[in-house]
Structures are given as C-alpha cells and as structure tokens.
Amino acid sequence: METILDFLDEMEEILDHGKPVPFTNRVSIDRDRIFDIIERIRLNLPIEIDKAQKIVSDHERIIADARSKSGVIVDEARLEADKLADDHEVYRLAVQQANELIDKTKKEANDIRQNVMEYADDILAKAETTVRDVMASVGQGTRAIDDLFNKTLDIIYDNRQELRGNKRQ
C-alpha cells in the first residue's frame, strides 16, 4: 500500500528525470503522470483518515475496558467487605482496604485514560501534519507546473514572433 510520502517521492523523481528545456533551467514532464499521482493521493487520503479513526476507536474501546475492569474490581472489593462485616475490626479494615482499592483503581483508570488520550492525540497530530504537508506539496507542485507551462508558452510565443520578424521587447 502506497503512502502519501511514496507519492511525493514519485513526483520528485518525475521532476528530477524530466527532459531539460534547452537554454533554460526548466524541464518537460509527463503531465498525465503527475495528474495520475495526484488522483492516487486523493484516493489514498481516506485510508490515512481511516487509520486515525481506528486509533480513536481503539482508544474508546480501551477506556471502556478500563471502566469495566474497574467496575468489576470495585464490585469484588464490596463483596469482600460484606463478607468481613461480621467482625467489627475486620470490617473496618476491609472498608479501609476497599476504599484504598477503589482509589487505586480510579487512579489507574484515569492514568490509562490519560495515556490513551495522549497517544490518540499524538497519532491525530501526526495525521494532521501529514495531510497538511501533502496539501502544501500538491499546491507547490501545481504552482510549479503552472509556472513551467506559462514560461514555456512565453518562449514559444517569443520564438514565433521572432520567426515572423516581430521580436517582442
């Protein structure tokens, strides 16, 4: 599967291997190949976005699992506390341990949630940067191609004028 960076590499290769235009620093490239690459980029962008959405979905699943596990642990702690209720001292200790376990579980669940949120944010930030970079690169490539065609047209026009004896000043 090709990535956006692969497409950019391919576009750079096309520009590097373009046929030089005599007496200029310009090159002639296969316009259809460039448009093909741009189309493939457009087709692959949804895949990159799907990857980011999967990460968010995994994040939500991990949080749900953490909440479920913390609920089970809390329920188990309460059941254990109820069993020890017969003896006052044992009961008091059980309540204390249950509360500590509940606090610990809540802290662990919050830590897991925070870590997952940071991870998902990092992935989404990378995806955002990649999409912005691709947009900028495609825009630069399009402007460069437009400039190339405009300059080529100017040269052709000047040459035709010179052939007709109407040299442009």
C-alpha positions as CSV (number, residue, x, y, z in Angstrom):
1,M,0.0,0.0,0.0
2,E,1.4,3.3,-1.0
3,T,1.6,6.2,1.4
4,I,1.4,9.9,0.8
5,L,5.2,10.1,1.2
6,D,5.6,7.4,-1.6
7,F,3.6,9.6,-3.9
8,L,5.6,12.7,-3.1
9,D,8.8,10.7,-3.8
10,E,7.4,9.6,-7.1
11,M,6.6,13.2,-8.1
12,E,10.1,14.3,-7.1
13,E,11.6,11.5,-9.3
14,I,9.5,12.7,-12.2
15,L,10.7,16.2,-11.8
16,D,14.3,15.1,-11.4
17,H,14.2,13.0,-14.5
18,G,12.2,15.5,-16.6
19,K,13.6,16.3,-20.1
20,P,15.5,19.6,-20.0
21,V,14.2,22.6,-22.0
22,P,17.1,24.0,-23.9
23,F,18.6,27.3,-22.8
24,T,16.6,27.3,-19.5
25,N,16.6,25.7,-16.1
26,R,13.2,24.2,-16.9
27,V,12.2,20.6,-17.5
28,S,9.4,19.0,-19.5
29,I,7.4,16.4,-17.6
30,D,4.6,14.0,-18.3
31,R,1.6,15.9,-17.2
32,D,-0.6,12.8,-17.2
33,R,1.7,11.0,-14.8
34,I,1.6,13.9,-12.4
35,F,-2.2,14.0,-12.6
36,D,-2.3,10.2,-12.1
37,I,-0.2,10.6,-8.9
38,I,-2.5,13.4,-7.6
39,E,-5.5,11.2,-8.2
40,R,-3.9,8.3,-6.3
41,I,-3.2,10.7,-3.4
42,R,-6.8,11.7,-3.4
43,L,-7.8,8.0,-3.3
44,N,-5.4,7.2,-0.5
45,L,-6.3,10.1,1.8
46,P,-9.4,8.3,3.1
47,I,-7.2,5.3,4.1
48,E,-4.9,7.6,6.2
49,I,-8.0,9.1,7.8
50,D,-9.5,5.6,8.4
51,K,-6.3,4.7,10.3
52,A,-6.6,7.7,12.5
53,Q,-10.3,6.9,13.1
54,K,-9.3,3.3,14.0
55,I,-6.9,4.7,16.6
56,V,-9.7,6.8,18.1
57,S,-12.0,3.8,18.1
58,D,-9.3,1.7,19.9
59,H,-8.9,4.5,22.4
60,E,-12.6,4.4,23.2
61,R,-12.5,0.6,23.5
62,I,-9.6,0.7,25.9
63,I,-11.3,3.3,28.1
64,A,-14.5,1.1,28.1
65,D,-12.4,-1.9,29.1
66,A,-10.7,0.0,31.8
67,R,-14.1,1.2,33.2
68,S,-15.5,-2.3,33.0
69,K,-12.5,-3.8,34.8
70,S,-12.6,-1.0,37.4
71,G,-16.3,-1.8,38.0
72,V,-15.5,-5.5,38.5
73,I,-12.7,-4.7,40.9
74,V,-15.0,-2.3,42.8
75,D,-17.7,-4.9,43.0
76,E,-15.3,-7.6,44.1
77,A,-14.0,-5.2,46.8
78,R,-17.5,-4.5,48.1
79,L,-18.3,-8.2,48.2
80,E,-15.2,-8.9,50.1
81,A,-16.0,-6.1,52.5
82,D,-19.5,-7.5,53.1
83,K,-18.1,-11.0,53.9
84,L,-15.8,-9.4,56.6
85,A,-18.7,-7.4,58.2
86,D,-19.2,-9.9,61.0
87,D,-16.2,-8.8,62.9
88,H,-16.0,-5.0,63.6
89,E,-12.2,-4.7,63.3
90,V,-12.1,-6.9,60.3
91,Y,-15.0,-5.0,58.8
92,R,-13.2,-1.7,59.5
93,L,-10.0,-3.0,57.9
94,A,-12.0,-4.3,54.9
95,V,-13.7,-1.0,54.4
96,Q,-10.3,0.8,54.5
97,Q,-8.8,-1.7,52.0
98,A,-11.8,-1.4,49.8
99,N,-11.6,2.3,49.7
100,E,-7.9,2.2,49.0
101,L,-8.5,-0.3,46.2
102,I,-11.3,1.9,44.8
103,D,-9.0,4.9,44.9
104,K,-6.1,2.9,43.4
105,T,-8.5,1.6,40.7
106,K,-9.8,5.1,39.9
107,K,-6.3,6.4,39.7
108,E,-5.2,3.6,37.4
109,A,-8.3,4.0,35.2
110,N,-7.6,7.8,35.0
111,D,-3.9,7.1,34.2
112,I,-4.9,4.7,31.4
113,R,-7.4,7.1,30.0
114,Q,-4.9,9.9,30.1
115,N,-2.2,7.8,28.4
116,V,-4.7,6.7,25.7
117,M,-5.9,10.3,25.1
118,E,-2.3,11.5,24.7
119,Y,-1.5,8.6,22.4
120,A,-4.6,9.2,20.3
121,D,-3.8,13.0,20.2
122,D,-0.2,12.3,19.1
123,I,-1.4,10.0,16.3
124,L,-4.1,12.5,15.2
125,A,-1.5,15.3,15.3
126,K,0.8,13.3,13.0
127,A,-2.1,12.5,10.7
128,E,-3.0,16.2,10.6
129,T,0.6,17.2,9.9
130,T,0.9,14.6,7.1
131,V,-2.3,15.8,5.5
132,R,-1.2,19.5,5.7
133,D,2.2,18.6,4.3
134,V,0.6,16.7,1.4
135,M,-1.7,19.6,0.7
136,A,1.2,22.0,0.7
137,S,3.3,19.8,-1.5
138,V,0.5,19.3,-4.0
139,G,-0.1,23.0,-4.1
140,Q,3.5,23.7,-4.7
141,G,3.7,21.1,-7.4
142,T,0.7,22.5,-9.1
143,R,2.1,26.1,-9.0
144,A,5.4,24.8,-10.3
145,I,3.7,23.1,-13.2
146,D,1.6,26.2,-13.9
147,D,4.8,28.3,-13.9
148,L,6.5,25.8,-16.2
149,F,3.7,25.9,-18.7
150,N,3.4,29.7,-18.7
151,K,7.1,30.1,-19.2
152,T,7.0,27.5,-22.0
153,L,4.2,29.4,-23.7
154,D,6.1,32.6,-23.4
155,I,9.2,31.0,-25.1
156,I,7.0,29.6,-27.9
157,Y,5.3,32.9,-28.4
158,D,8.7,34.7,-28.5
159,N,10.1,32.2,-31.0
160,R,7.0,32.6,-33.2
161,Q,7.3,36.3,-33.1
162,E,11.0,36.1,-33.9
163,L,10.2,33.9,-36.9
164,R,7.7,36.4,-38.1
165,G,10.2,39.2,-37.6
166,N,8.2,40.8,-34.7
167,K,10.6,40.5,-31.9
168,R,9.0,41.3,-28.5
169,Q,10.7,44.0,-26.5
